[in-house]
Amino acid sequence: MLLAALLALAQPATEPPPPPRAPPGTVVRQPGLFPLPDDAVAYVPRSAGPHPPLLVLLHGAGRQRLTMVQHFEAEADKRGIVLLAPTSKGPTWDAVAIGEQMPSPDSPLANRLAHVFSTSRDEKRVDAAIANLMKIVPVDRARTVLAGFSDGATFALAMGMSRYEQFAAVIAWSPGIAIRAEDPARGRRVFISHGRQDPILKFDVTCNDIVPLLKSEGAKVTFVAFDGGHEAPTWLKDEFLDAVFGRVAGSQAHELPALPAEADTC
């Protein structure tokens, strides 16, 4: 699939330079945007408490991490949550790039392994970004949620379902590939959405492949299908963030569907 087509959420072609980095060991007390090692960036809202929750945002193809933060700043402000946007080493997340490779007719085993996640270089980059943030902002690790859009959603599901990762929940807006966790975290809450008219990543893949896979791994899945394209509308962002962090004033969320695990959500 074309990388350029995956630059969604109205991502600009270039990003403004981030502000200067705080010295090592500095405790960030002032709100605002600040960079971290390995091109990660974080945002602390004025509304953040002493030990605020954390939303880790994984970008789509193109490494536009500042754009991800910009699209969620208003959510952070009204909820008091810290935002962290790590970056992939390459143009997209490594497990996604492997999963997108053309199947090899000579190696069925290689094809199967391409859609199995155990660990990866980019997973370590995300973990390192969280660790670096915690050195300067005392976020609540028990209220840390991993979220992503497009390719970032695919990687969030793969990494977030690993039982070796400690996330309170995983959110995926418009993922594209079903990647099985080698050792899944059974019982983990997972929230997924996809537009039925998505021209970039197929709705049917999420509906018929990704959601059933997650349920088979023991995830507590909430899937919201909506009439729209490759996007994460404000009401849908509110819907999932309300579910994981609690409802706040000004939320535009709709009521989440209460479906049994075996229900046909498509």
C-alpha positions in Angstrom: 0.0 0.0 0.0 1.2 3.5 -0.7 2.9 5.2 2.2 1.8 8.6 0.9 -1.8 7.5 1.1 -1.5 6.7 4.7 -0.6 10.2 5.8 -4.1 10.8 7.2 -5.6 13.0 9.9 -4.8 16.0 7.7 -1.1 15.5 8.2 1.1 18.3 6.7 4.0 17.6 4.5 6.5 19.0 7.0 6.5 19.6 10.7 7.7 22.6 12.7 10.9 22.1 14.6 10.3 21.0 18.3 11.4 23.3 21.2 14.8 22.8 22.9 15.2 19.7 25.0 15.1 19.9 28.7 18.4 19.0 30.5 18.6 15.3 31.7 17.0 14.8 35.1 14.8 17.9 34.8 11.4 17.6 36.3 9.0 19.2 33.9 6.6 21.4 35.8 5.5 23.8 33.1 2.9 22.7 30.6 3.6 22.6 26.9 5.3 20.6 24.2 8.8 19.2 24.6 11.1 16.7 22.8 12.6 13.5 24.0 15.5 11.3 22.7 15.0 9.3 19.4 12.7 12.0 18.0 9.9 11.4 20.4 7.8 14.3 21.6 5.5 14.9 24.6 2.8 17.3 25.6 1.9 18.2 29.2 -1.4 20.1 29.6 -2.0 22.8 32.2 -4.8 20.6 33.6 -2.4 17.7 34.4 -2.4 16.6 38.0 0.6 15.4 40.1 0.5 11.9 38.6 -1.4 12.3 35.3 -2.5 9.5 33.0 -0.6 8.9 29.8 -1.8 8.5 26.2 0.9 7.0 23.9 0.2 8.0 20.3 1.6 6.0 17.4 1.7 7.8 14.1 0.8 6.5 10.6 3.3 6.1 7.8 5.6 9.1 7.5 6.6 9.6 11.1 4.4 12.7 11.6 4.5 12.5 15.4 4.0 16.2 16.0 0.8 16.1 14.0 -0.5 13.3 16.2 0.1 15.4 19.3 -1.6 18.4 17.7 -4.7 16.4 16.9 -5.0 15.3 20.5 -4.0 18.5 22.4 -7.6 19.6 23.0 -8.3 16.1 24.4 -5.3 16.3 26.7 -6.3 19.8 27.9 -9.9 18.8 28.9 -8.9 15.5 30.4 -5.6 16.3 32.1 -3.7 13.5 30.3 -0.1 13.7 29.1 0.6 12.8 25.5 3.6 11.0 24.2 4.3 10.4 20.5 7.3 8.1 19.8 8.6 7.6 16.3 9.4 4.5 14.2 13.0 4.1 13.1 11.9 3.8 9.4 9.1 5.4 7.4 6.6 3.2 9.2 6.6 0.8 12.2 8.8 -2.3 11.6 6.2 -5.0 12.3 3.8 -3.3 9.9 6.5 -3.1 7.2 7.2 -6.8 7.6 3.5 -7.6 7.5 3.0 -5.6 4.3 5.7 -7.6 2.4 4.5 -9.7 -0.5 4.0 -13.3 0.5 6.7 -15.7 -0.6 5.5 -18.8 -2.5 8.7 -20.6 -1.4 8.3 -20.0 2.3 4.9 -20.6 4.0 6.7 -20.4 7.4 8.1 -17.0 6.7 4.7 -15.8 5.6 3.2 -16.9 8.9 5.9 -15.4 11.0 5.5 -12.1 9.2 2.1 -11.8 10.9 3.2 -12.9 14.4 4.6 -10.3 16.9 7.0 -11.2 19.7 9.2 -8.1 20.0 10.8 -5.6 17.6 13.2 -2.6 17.4 10.4 -0.2 17.3 8.7 -1.7 20.3 11.9 -0.9 22.2 11.8 2.6 20.9 8.3 3.0 22.3 9.3 1.5 25.6 12.3 3.8 25.8 10.2 6.9 25.0 7.9 6.0 28.0 10.9 5.4 30.2 12.5 8.7 29.2 9.3 10.6 29.8 8.9 9.1 33.2 12.3 10.5 34.2 10.9 14.1 33.9 7.1 13.7 34.2 5.7 11.5 37.0 2.9 9.9 34.9 0.7 7.1 36.3 1.9 3.9 34.6 -1.2 2.1 35.7 -3.3 4.6 33.6 -1.2 4.4 30.5 -3.0 3.7 27.2 -1.4 2.8 23.9 -3.2 4.2 20.8 -2.5 4.6 17.1 -4.0 5.6 13.8 -3.6 3.8 10.5 -0.2 2.0 10.5 0.2 3.2 14.1 -3.1 1.4 14.9 -1.8 -1.8 13.4 1.4 -1.6 15.5 -0.5 -0.6 18.6 -2.6 -3.7 18.4 0.4 -6.0 17.8 2.6 -4.4 20.6 -0.3 -3.7 22.9 -1.6 -7.2 23.0 1.8 -8.6 24.2 1.5 -9.7 27.8 5.0 -8.3 28.4 3.6 -4.8 27.9 1.8 -3.1 30.7 -1.0 -1.0 29.2 -4.4 -0.3 30.7 -6.0 -0.5 27.3 -5.2 -0.3 23.5 -7.0 2.0 21.0 -6.8 1.5 17.3 -8.3 3.9 14.8 -8.4 2.4 11.3 -5.8 -0.4 11.5 -4.8 -2.3 8.4 -3.2 -5.7 9.1 -4.0 -8.6 11.4 -0.8 -9.4 13.4 -1.1 -12.1 16.1 0.7 -11.6 19.4 3.0 -14.5 20.2 2.1 -14.4 23.9 -1.2 -12.3 24.2 -2.4 -10.4 27.2 -5.7 -12.1 27.7 -8.4 -9.8 29.2 -6.8 -6.6 27.9 -9.3 -4.0 26.8 -9.1 -3.1 23.1 -11.1 -0.4 21.3 -11.1 -0.4 17.5 -12.9 1.8 14.9 -13.0 1.8 11.2 -14.9 3.7 8.5 -17.0 1.6 6.1 -15.9 3.8 3.2 -12.2 3.9 4.0 -10.4 4.1 0.7 -6.9 3.5 2.2 -7.1 0.5 4.6 -9.9 -1.9 4.0 -12.8 -2.0 6.4 -13.4 -5.7 5.7 -9.9 -6.6 7.0 -10.6 -5.0 10.4 -14.1 -6.6 10.5 -13.3 -10.1 9.3 -9.6 -10.5 10.3 -8.4 -8.2 13.0 -11.4 -8.2 15.3 -11.9 -12.0 15.3 -8.1 -12.5 15.9 -8.2 -10.2 18.9 -11.2 -12.0 20.3 -9.4 -15.3 19.8 -6.5 -13.9 21.8 -8.8 -13.2 24.8 -9.0 -9.4 24.3 -12.1 -7.6 25.6 -12.9 -6.0 22.2 -15.1 -3.0 21.5 -15.5 -2.4 17.8 -17.2 0.7 16.3 -17.9 0.7 12.6 -19.0 4.1 11.2 -20.0 5.7 8.0 -16.8 7.5 6.9 -13.3 7.2 5.5 -9.8 6.9 6.8 -10.2 9.1 9.8 -10.8 9.4 13.6 -13.7 11.9 14.1 -13.8 13.9 17.3 -16.8 12.0 18.6 -15.0 8.7 18.1 -11.9 9.9 19.8 -14.1 11.1 22.7 -15.9 7.8 22.7 -12.8 5.7 23.3 -11.0 8.2 25.6 -14.1 8.4 27.8 -14.1 4.6 28.0 -10.5 4.4 29.2 -10.0 7.6 31.1 -13.5 8.5 32.2 -16.1 10.9 30.8 -15.5 14.6 30.9 -17.5 17.8 30.3 -17.7 18.7 26.7 -17.3 15.1 25.4 -19.0 14.5 22.0 -19.0 10.7 22.5 -21.9 8.5 21.5 -22.9 5.6 23.5 -20.6 2.6 23.0 -22.2 -0.6 21.8 -22.7 -3.3 24.4 -22.2 -6.5 22.4 -21.5 -10.0 23.6 -18.1 -11.5 22.5 -19.7 -13.7 19.9 -21.8 -11.0 18.3 -21.5 -10.1 14.6 -20.2 -6.5 14.9 -20.0 -6.0 11.1 
